[in-house]
Amino acid sequence: MKKIIYLCFLFLLSFLLYGCKKDNTNDFTFELSYDNESYYVTSYIGNNEEVKIPEKYNKKRVIGIQKDAFNNLNITSIFIPKTITDISILSFTTCEKLNNITVDNDNTRYCSIDGVLYSKSKEILYCFPRAKAVKDNKFEIPEQVTRIGAYAFTNNTKIKHIRFNGNIKTIETNAFSYCSILRTIYIPTSLSYMSSYVFAHTNPELVIHLPNRYITEGWNNKWKDDFDGKVSYDNLDESGEIK
């Protein structure tokens, strides 16, 4: 009899631990993809500060996150599952408390390093959480990165100084717009293109150090749209250091 009671106890415990897992899909709204085979997250309506995006909804894969899906929410961290392959560039830019993005290791499109969202190859930096703290308010772009994605650092409130590696080639639109405390950026000779409004509405005390060869090469100045800071043309080497 005791053995039967013990087995019943184990069954009940297992059910409570594994059989009653909360279905968090009710914390989201979804939209079917064009082929009706998968879903996109359109908004988060839950109350948690730590958010885990589900892999499935209605027995179909969740493959994307739409623009403003996490608009102005008090989220501190977001987990991205392996099924997500399409994230809007404006999915997280207004999350003022977001300090960490993690990605399932089996995701084939994205990865995260120290809470920052990158492409799987680490060549593209997609999103630096706006509330992520960095040592001495400085951030150095990893060596693998060749492109800074659109709106990647938008609204950041923690970084004062940014230094690029010698492999950076492209900076997309609004990459550093509205960075309120940004003071200095050193850009190496490897950079070949900057889109428009890259430093729009940043701190007016921001000084951008550019290689002096860009004076003679007649770079497109659209990148300076709505930029009120200072540009210093220096004798920089390929890593952005002043010679």
N, C-alpha and C positions, 0 to 999 in steps of 0.2 A: 504493500500500500504506500509506504514511504517513497518507494522508487517511482511509482506512478505520479505521486504528488510532485516529486522532484523533476520528473520529465515534463510535467505540465507547466511547472515554474519556468523551466528553460525555454519551452515553446513560447510562453507569454512574453518572456524577456526578449527573445529574438524578434517577436512580432513588434514589440514596442520600439526596438532599436532599428530594425530594418524594414518593417512593413508599414510604418507610419511616417515615412519621410515626407516632409512638406513639399507639395508641388508649388514651386515659386512662379509658375507661368502666369498666375493671376496678378502678379506684380507688374506685368508688362502688357502693352497692346501690340498687336502684330498686323502685318499686311501680307497677303499672298504675293509671291513673285509672279512675273509675267507668264511663266509656264505652269503656274499653279502647283508646282512640285515642292516648294519650300516657302519659308517665311522670312520677313524682315522685321526687326524690332522698330516700332515707330515711336514708342514713349515708355518711360518707366513711371509707374504710378504707385509704387510701394513706398515704404518709410525707412528702409534700411540704409545705413551709411556704407555698409559693405555689400556690394551687389555682385551676384553671380548670374550671368546671362545663360539661360537654358540652351541645351543642344537641340531640343525638339519641342514642337508645339503641335497639338492635334496629329501626332504621329509623323510629322514631317520635319525635316531639318530646318533649323534656324541658321540662315547663311549670311545675314547682313544687318547693319545698324544704320538707320536713316538719319538725315540731318536733324539736329536739335532733339534727338531722342532722349537725351539726358540734360535738357535745358534748365539751367539755374537751380539745380538740386544740391542738397547738402551731402552729396556722396563723397566718401573719402577714398574708396578703392573699388575697382571694377575688374572682374574676372571674365576673360574672353575665351569661350570654348573652342575646340578644334574645328567645329563646323563653320565658324565665321570666316568668310573670305572677302567680304565687301564692307568697309567701314567708311561712312561719309567723313569728309575732312572737317565738318563742323559738328561732329557728334558730341565732343566733350569740352569744347572751348569755353563754355559758360559755367562749368562746374568749378566754382571758386574754392571749394575745399578738397578737390581731388588731388591726391598726392601719390597714388600708386595705381598702375595698370599692369595686370599680369595676364599671361597668355598660356593656354594649354600647350605643353611641349609638342603635342602631335598636330598642332595647327600648321598647315603647309604654306600659309600666306603671311602670317605675322609672328613676331616674337617680342618678348620684353626683356630689357636689361635694366636692373635696378629701378624698376617701376616705370620705365620709359618705353613707348611703343615704337617698334621698328618693323621693317619688312623682314621676312624670314632670312634673307641673305645679309641683313644688317646694313645694306647699302643706302636705305632710305630711313630717315628719322621722321616718323609720322606725327607723334604727339608727345610733348613734354608736359606732364600734368601741371596745371598752373599753380598749385600750392605745394609742389614738391620742393623740399629744402635741399640745398647743396652746400657743401663745406665752403666757408668764407664767401658765400654768394657767388662762387665761380663755377662755370661748367665748361668742360673741354669736350668738343665733339669727338666721338670715337673714330679711330683710324679707318674703320671699314666704311664709314658713311661717305657717300659721294653726292647725296642730294638731301636737302632740307625740304620737307613737304609743305604745302600750303597751310597756313595757320598753325604750324607746328608748335610755336611758342606763344601764340596770341594770348594776351591777358595775363602773362606770367607776372607774379608778384614777388619772386624769390631770387631772381638772378640779376646780378649787377655787371658781371663780366663774362664774356664768351670768347673762347679761342677755338678756331677751327684747326683741323688736321691738314696735311698737305695733299689730301686726295679729294677734297670737296670741289665739285664742279658746278652744281646748280642750287640756287635758292629760289623757291617758288613764292608766289604772291602772298603777301601779308604774313610771312613766316614769323616776323617779330613784332607785328603791329600791337599797339596798346601794352607794350612791356613797360610798366610804370617806373621801375627803378633801374633799368638797364643803363649802364654808364659807358662801357667800352667794348668794342668788338674789333678783333684783328682778323682781317681776311687775307688768306694766302694767294699766291700767284696762280695756284691751280684752278681757282674759280673762273669759269668761262661765261656764266650767265646768271643774272638776277632779274626776276620778274618785277612787275609793278607793285607799288605800295608795300615793299618788303619791310620798311621801318616806319610805316604810317602811325602817327599819333603816339610815338614813343616819348620817353623822357627828353625834354629839350636840352638836357645836359649830356646826352649821348654823343660820344665821339667814335666815329667809324674810321678805322685805319685801313686804307686801301693801298695796294702796290702802286707806285707812281707811274708805272707803264700804262695804267688805265687812262691817264690824262691824254696821252697821244693816240691811243687806240679808239677814241671817240665812242666810249660805251653809251648805250642807250640810258638816258637819265630818268626813265620812268620809275626806276626803283626808288628814286628820291621823292616821289609824290607824297605829299602830306608829311614830309620829314622836316623837323625844325631844328635838328641837332647840327653837329659839325662834322665835316669830312676832312680827314687829314691824309694827304698823299705822301706815303713814306717809302723808303727803300727797304721793302720787306722781302724776305726769302720765301721759298716755296711752302714753308710751314707757318708763315704769318709772323715770324720773328723780325724785329727791326735789326737791320745789319749795322 
